[in-house]
């Protein structure tokens, strides 16, 4: 008879790294320091790849980029105090955009907690409002369960960030190794039971409303991607032959080249997407949260529409708009069940309402109000929209695009054709400048064989540009399209439109400071300057052909260019401001009063 193996005694630091290995972590992003230092020693013997960033905020955004494209939780590990507080921005970013992420922070030894020790801060208290779950572990024995809980909570229900704060003596202390079972994890979280199924009666009612609708619009949000529901979404749209809008967080969830796709709605959405939502009689809301950038003035949003709202987070039901059919559940599961119910109704003799007049109306809007901009005159600065179009046309299949926040973000969503899910990475809810570059590094770490373009503005780029060193030294060659207009472009646009052209603190100087090409080359990258339209295509082709180094192309763009269409903050979506060349036709987007409609039908 074999003697049972003796219990294995290891340090808390070894237990932490082993726990990450058991959670199938293959890459993590971080920056060492005193209190987390014990964890960096066993990491040397681990197969987990550690990407050494140049700022802890970069670690968090890189973890987000990794999670966006892989679907796996991104992991960031930093030390205590200022390192932990530098993670707050990416944690909040991940929280608002429902990105699965696990943060591990060092903490001062347990005996020193509360004494204002060197590099001590109340990490759990500080991050409570920007994580799904956080925990301060007080001994080595607690580490495996804390890690299992963190990964479980980050990836189930509505995804989001979690944090485990570990004192230094918990990392250096010894424990008896035990990997918690699924049952033990489940029992340790008695209040955490995400509902994924959806209520059968509500699903039946949703199917009935969909077939009865004459002006339906599928309002697809980022939850479609989180639920891996892109195929189910397409099946539903094609079954009912309806139109679909994809929010900023859902770009690529439904292909832009599909005839039923209307593109992005919202403050800078295209005219057809915004107006179709506004005049619909049914919004089939799937994994979206009625964000203020989508609704505009809430009281005036889609006034005639009934609402089906599918969301895995019950807190979203009725938070902004009261739904007629609320369904709490996983988007993929619920959409599949709605499809089944629709098919049953059709087979039982129920007929779908006639949507031909609506389709004709939508088609007319698309024809009259395409996305447009005025081309550069000879000798003028580049139009940013043109640069995006050229990048898109020349992008290798499967290219992943990340963006910062501002005009370049909107131009990218408007002019890049997203036909595949998980190819668009941006900061939606929090709107974090500096997001693009580290997120691109994380995306490249997750998908090393894919081309990754980071599209950035000069304001955003300067916030995290030091991460170019990370891309170089970690051999994660990305490509950066820097749209340099020497301004904080979106702020400038608002000051022009709403502050009588009083441009306060938005000019970033045009004296070639910094010299972005030299800056890129000093960090081991290739720098290219583009100033004329005929140079754009060849520069992009050159960048796409270089795969062993990061390439930064600086496009000198026109600062006077604005993002249109635009719904002013707090205004109704019916008050959409079009491009100046289309504004004189804006009345064509207004709903026809019912009385006028009746007269026209009577021939009077």
Residue pairs with C-beta under 8 A, 6 or more apart in sequence:
7 176
7 177
8 176
8 177
9 174
9 175
9 176
9 177
10 18
10 174
10 175
10 177
11 38
11 42
11 140
11 171
11 172
11 173
11 174
11 175
12 38
12 139
12 140
12 143
12 166
12 170
12 171
12 172
12 173
12 174
12 175
13 38
13 39
13 41
13 42
13 171
13 172
14 42
15 140
15 143
15 144
15 175
15 177
16 39
16 42
16 104
16 143
16 147
16 166
16 171
17 39
17 42
17 43
17 46
17 48
18 42
18 144
18 177
19 143
19 144
19 147
19 148
19 179
20 28
20 46
20 48
20 75
20 147
21 46
21 47
21 48
22 179
23 73
23 147
23 148
23 151
24 72
25 48
25 75
26 47
26 48
26 49
27 48
27 49
27 50
27 51
27 66
27 75
27 445
27 446
28 48
28 49
28 50
28 51
28 63
28 75
28 76
28 77
29 50
29 51
29 53
29 58
29 59
29 60
29 62
29 63
29 66
29 74
29 75
29 76
29 77
29 442
29 445
30 36
30 50
30 51
30 52
30 53
30 56
30 59
30 76
30 77
30 78
31 52
31 53
31 54
31 55
31 56
31 59
31 78
31 79
31 83
32 40
32 79
33 78
33 79
33 80
33 83
33 106
33 119
34 79
34 80
34 106
34 118
34 119
34 168
35 79
35 80
35 81
35 106
35 107
35 108
35 119
35 167
35 168
36 77
36 78
36 79
36 80
36 83
36 104
36 105
36 106
36 166
36 168
36 171
37 79
37 106
37 168
38 168
38 171
38 172
39 77
39 104
39 106
39 166
39 171
43 50
49 445
50 77
51 59
51 62
51 441
51 442
51 445
51 470
51 474
51 476
52 470
52 473
52 474
53 59
53 62
53 438
53 441
53 467
53 470
54 466
54 467
54 469
54 470
55 86
55 464
55 466
55 467
56 76
56 78
56 82
56 83
56 84
56 86
56 87
57 86
57 87
57 89
57 90
57 434
57 438
57 464
58 437
58 438
58 441
58 464
58 466
58 467
58 470
59 76
59 77
59 78
59 87
59 90
59 438
60 76
60 86
60 87
60 89
60 90
60 91
60 93
60 94
60 101
60 103
60 438
61 90
61 93
61 432
61 434
61 435
61 438
61 439
61 442
61 464
62 74
62 76
62 438
62 439
62 441
62 442
62 445
62 467
62 470
63 74
63 75
63 76
63 90
63 94
63 101
63 103
63 442
64 74
64 90
64 93
64 94
64 97
64 99
64 101
64 425
64 435
64 439
64 442
65 74
65 402
65 425
65 438
65 439
65 440
65 441
65 442
65 443
65 446
66 72
66 74
66 442
66 443
66 445
66 446
67 73
67 74
67 94
67 99
67 100
67 101
67 442
68 99
68 422
68 425
68 439
68 442
68 443
69 400
69 422
69 423
69 425
69 443
69 446
69 447
69 450
70 446
70 447
71 228
71 422
72 100
72 446
73 100
73 101
73 102
73 151
73 154
73 155
73 159
74 99
74 100
74 101
74 102
74 442
75 101
75 102
75 103
75 104
76 87
76 90
76 101
76 102
76 103
76 104
77 103
77 104
77 105
78 84
78 86
78 87
78 103
78 104
78 105
78 106
79 105
79 106
79 119
80 105
80 106
80 107
80 108
80 119
80 120
80 121
80 123
81 118
81 119
81 120
81 121
82 119
82 121
83 105
83 106
83 119
84 105
84 106
84 121
84 123
84 126
84 127
84 165
85 121
85 123
85 126
87 103
87 105
87 127
87 163
88 126
88 127
88 130
89 430
89 432
90 101
90 161
90 432
91 101
91 103
91 127
91 130
91 131
91 161
91 163
92 130
92 430
93 99
93 427
93 429
93 430
93 432
93 435
94 100
94 101
94 160
94 161
95 130
95 131
95 132
95 160
95 161
96 428
96 429
96 430
97 222
97 249
97 427
97 428
97 429
97 430
98 158
98 159
98 160
98 222
98 223
98 226
99 159
99 160
99 161
100 154
100 155
100 159
100 160
100 161
101 154
101 160
101 161
101 162
102 147
102 150
102 151
102 154
102 161
102 162
102 163
102 164
103 127
103 131
103 161
103 162
103 163
103 164
104 163
104 164
104 166
105 123
105 163
105 164
105 165
105 166
106 165
106 166
106 167
106 168
106 171
107 113
107 120
107 123
107 136
107 165
107 166
107 167
107 168
108 117
108 118
108 119
108 120
108 167
108 168
109 117
109 167
109 168
109 169
110 138
110 167
110 169
110 170
111 169
112 120
113 120
113 167
123 134
123 136
123 163
123 165
124 134
124 135
124 136
124 163
124 165
127 134
127 163
128 134
130 161
131 160
131 161
131 162
131 163
132 153
132 154
132 158
132 160
132 161
132 162
133 149
133 150
133 153
133 154
133 162
133 163
134 162
134 163
134 164
134 165
135 146
135 149
135 150
135 163
135 164
135 165
136 165
136 167
137 143
137 146
137 164
137 165
137 166
137 167
137 170
138 167
138 170
139 170
139 173
139 175
140 170
140 171
140 173
140 174
140 175
141 175
141 176
142 170
143 164
143 166
143 170
143 175
144 177
144 178
144 179
144 180
145 180
145 184
145 185
145 188
146 164
147 164
148 179
148 180
148 185
149 162
149 185
149 188
149 189
150 162
150 163
150 164
151 162
152 185
152 189
153 160
153 162
153 189
153 192
154 160
154 161
154 162
156 194
157 192
157 194
157 196
157 312
157 313
158 194
158 223
158 226
158 311
158 312
158 313
159 226
180 188
194 312
195 312
195 314
195 328
195 329
196 312
196 329
196 330
196 333
197 329
197 330
197 333
198 310
198 327
198 328
198 329
198 330
198 333
198 334
198 337
199 327
199 328
199 329
200 337
202 325
202 326
202 327
203 327
203 334
203 337
203 338
203 341
204 341
205 325
206 284
206 308
206 310
206 325
206 327
206 338
206 341
207 338
207 341
207 342
207 344
207 345
208 345
208 350
209 282
209 306
209 308
209 324
209 325
210 216
210 240
210 242
210 282
210 284
210 308
210 338
210 342
211 240
211 342
211 345
211 346
211 350
211 351
211 352
211 353
212 353
213 280
213 281
213 282
213 306
213 353
213 355
214 281
214 353
214 354
214 355
214 357
214 358
215 279
215 280
215 281
215 282
215 355
215 358
216 240
216 242
216 243
216 280
216 281
216 282
216 283
216 284
216 355
216 358
217 242
217 243
217 244
217 245
217 262
217 276
217 277
217 280
217 282
217 283
217 284
217 305
218 233
218 236
218 237
218 242
218 243
218 244
218 245
218 284
218 286
219 244
219 245
219 247
219 265
219 277
219 283
219 284
219 285
219 286
219 288
219 294
220 233
220 244
220 245
220 246
220 247
220 250
220 253
220 254
220 286
220 287
220 288
221 247
221 249
221 250
221 285
221 286
221 287
221 288
221 289
222 247
222 249
222 250
222 253
222 287
222 288
222 428
223 229
223 286
223 287
223 288
223 310
223 311
223 312
223 331
224 230
224 233
224 250
224 253
224 254
224 286
224 287
224 331
225 249
225 250
225 252
225 253
225 287
225 421
225 422
226 287
226 331
227 287
227 312
227 330
227 331
227 332
227 333
228 332
229 253
229 286
229 287
229 330
229 331
229 332
229 335
230 252
230 253
230 254
230 421
232 331
232 332
232 335
232 336
232 339
233 244
233 253
233 254
233 286
233 335
234 254
234 255
234 258
235 335
235 339
236 284
236 335
236 338
236 339
236 342
237 243
237 244
237 254
237 258
237 260
238 260
239 339
239 342
239 343
240 342
240 352
241 260
241 355
242 260
242 284
242 355
243 260
243 261
243 262
243 276
243 359
243 362
244 254
244 260
244 261
244 262
245 262
245 263
245 264
245 265
245 269
245 273
245 276
245 277
246 252
246 253
246 254
246 256
246 261
246 263
246 264
246 418
247 264
247 265
247 266
247 288
247 291
247 294
247 428
248 264
248 266
248 293
248 413
248 426
248 428
249 426
249 428
249 429
250 287
250 288
251 264
251 413
251 418
251 424
252 418
252 419
252 420
252 421
252 422
252 423
252 424
253 421
254 260
254 261
255 261
255 418
255 419
255 420
256 263
256 417
256 418
256 419
257 417
257 419
262 270
262 272
262 273
262 276
262 362
262 366
263 269
263 270
263 272
263 273
263 414
264 270
264 273
264 413
264 414
265 273
265 274
265 276
265 277
265 294
266 273
266 274
266 291
266 293
266 294
266 567
267 293
267 294
267 296
267 566
267 567
267 569
268 410
268 413
268 414
268 563
268 564
268 565
268 566
268 567
269 565
270 369
270 370
270 371
270 414
270 565
271 365
271 369
271 565
271 576
271 578
271 582
271 589
272 362
272 365
272 366
272 369
274 565
274 567
274 573
274 576
275 365
275 573
275 576
275 589
276 362
276 365
277 283
277 294
277 301
277 302
277 305
277 573
278 301
278 302
278 573
278 574
278 591
279 302
279 304
279 361
279 591
280 302
280 304
280 305
281 304
281 305
281 306
282 305
282 306
282 307
282 308
283 302
283 305
283 306
283 307
283 308
284 308
285 307
285 308
285 309
285 310
285 311
285 323
286 310
286 331
286 334
286 335
287 310
287 311
287 312
287 331
288 294
288 311
289 311
289 316
289 319
289 320
290 298
290 301
290 316
290 319
290 320
290 321
291 320
291 428
291 429
292 298
292 320
295 301
295 320
295 321
295 573
296 567
296 570
296 571
296 572
296 573
296 575
297 570
297 571
297 572
297 573
298 320
298 321
300 572
300 573
300 574
301 321
301 572
301 573
302 573
306 324
306 325
307 321
307 322
307 323
307 324
307 325
308 323
308 324
308 325
308 327
309 316
309 317
309 321
309 323
309 325
309 326
309 327
310 327
310 329
310 331
310 334
310 335
311 317
311 327
311 328
311 331
312 328
312 329
312 330
312 331
313 328
314 328
317 323
317 326
317 328
318 326
327 334
346 352
364 588
365 588
365 589
368 582
368 585
368 588
369 578
369 582
369 585
369 588
369 589
371 414
371 415
372 579
372 581
372 582
373 383
373 385
373 386
373 561
373 579
374 383
374 581
375 383
375 386
376 382
376 383
376 386
376 533
376 558
380 558
381 485
381 531
381 556
381 557
381 558
381 559
382 530
382 531
382 532
382 533
382 536
382 555
382 556
382 557
382 558
383 557
383 558
383 561
384 407
384 408
384 411
384 483
384 485
384 555
384 557
384 558
384 561
385 411
385 414
385 415
385 561
386 533
386 536
387 481
387 483
387 536
387 555
387 557
388 411
388 412
388 414
388 415
388 416
388 455
389 415
390 536
390 537
390 540
391 416
391 453
391 455
391 481
391 540
392 415
392 416
392 417
394 537
394 540
394 541
394 544
395 401
395 451
395 453
395 544
396 451
396 544
398 420
398 423
398 450
398 451
399 423
399 450
399 451
399 452
399 453
400 422
400 423
400 424
400 425
400 440
400 443
400 444
400 447
400 450
400 451
400 452
400 453
401 412
401 416
401 418
401 423
401 424
401 425
401 452
401 453
401 454
401 455
402 425
402 426
402 435
402 436
402 437
402 439
402 440
402 443
402 452
402 453
402 454
402 455
403 409
403 412
403 413
403 425
403 426
403 435
403 436
403 454
403 455
403 456
404 427
404 433
404 434
404 435
404 436
404 437
404 455
404 456
404 457
404 459
404 460
404 461
405 426
405 427
405 431
405 432
405 433
405 435
405 460
405 490
406 433
406 457
406 459
406 460
406 488
406 489
406 490
406 491
407 457
407 483
407 485
407 489
407 490
407 493
407 561
407 562
407 563
408 455
408 456
408 457
408 460
408 483
408 489
409 426
409 455
410 490
410 563
411 483
411 563
412 426
412 455
413 424
413 426
414 563
416 424
418 424
425 439
425 440
425 443
426 435
426 436
426 439
427 435
427 439
433 459
433 460
433 463
434 460
434 461
434 463
434 464
435 460
435 464
436 454
436 455
436 456
436 460
436 461
436 464
437 454
437 456
437 461
437 464
437 465
437 467
437 468
437 471
437 478
437 480
438 464
438 467
438 470
439 454
440 452
440 453
440 454
440 471
440 478
440 480
441 467
441 470
441 471
441 474
441 476
441 478
443 450
443 452
444 450
444 452
444 471
444 476
444 477
444 478
445 474
445 476
448 476
451 479
451 544
452 478
452 479
453 478
453 479
453 480
453 481
454 478
454 479
454 480
454 481
455 480
455 481
455 483
456 480
456 481
456 482
456 483
457 482
457 483
457 484
457 485
457 488
457 489
458 482
458 483
458 484
458 485
458 486
458 487
458 508
458 516
459 487
459 488
459 489
459 508
461 480
461 482
461 516
462 514
465 519
465 523
466 523
468 480
468 520
468 523
468 524
468 525
468 550
468 552
469 523
469 524
470 476
471 477
471 478
471 525
471 550
472 523
472 524
472 525
472 549
472 550
473 524
476 550
477 546
477 547
477 548
477 549
477 550
477 551
478 550
479 543
479 544
479 550
479 551
479 552
479 553
480 520
480 525
480 550
480 551
480 552
480 553
481 553
481 555
482 516
482 552
482 553
482 554
482 555
483 555
483 557
484 516
484 554
484 555
484 556
484 557
485 556
485 557
485 558
485 559
485 561
486 507
486 508
486 509
486 510
486 559
487 506
487 507
487 508
487 559
488 506
488 508
489 559
490 563
491 506
492 503
492 506
492 559
493 562
493 563
495 501
495 502
495 503
495 504
495 506
496 503
496 562
497 562
497 566
497 568
498 568
516 527
516 529
516 552
516 554
517 527
517 528
517 529
517 552
517 554
518 527
519 527
520 526
520 527
520 550
520 552
521 527
524 549
524 550
525 549
525 550
525 551
525 552
526 543
526 546
526 549
526 550
526 551
526 552
527 551
527 552
527 554
528 539
528 542
528 543
528 551
528 552
528 553
528 554
529 553
529 554
529 556
530 536
530 539
530 553
530 554
530 555
530 556
531 556
536 555
539 553
540 553
542 551
543 551
543 553
564 577
564 578
564 579
564 580
565 576
565 577
565 578
565 579
566 576
566 577
567 573
567 575
567 576
567 577
568 575
568 577
574 589
574 590
574 591
576 586
576 589
577 583
578 585
578 586
592 600
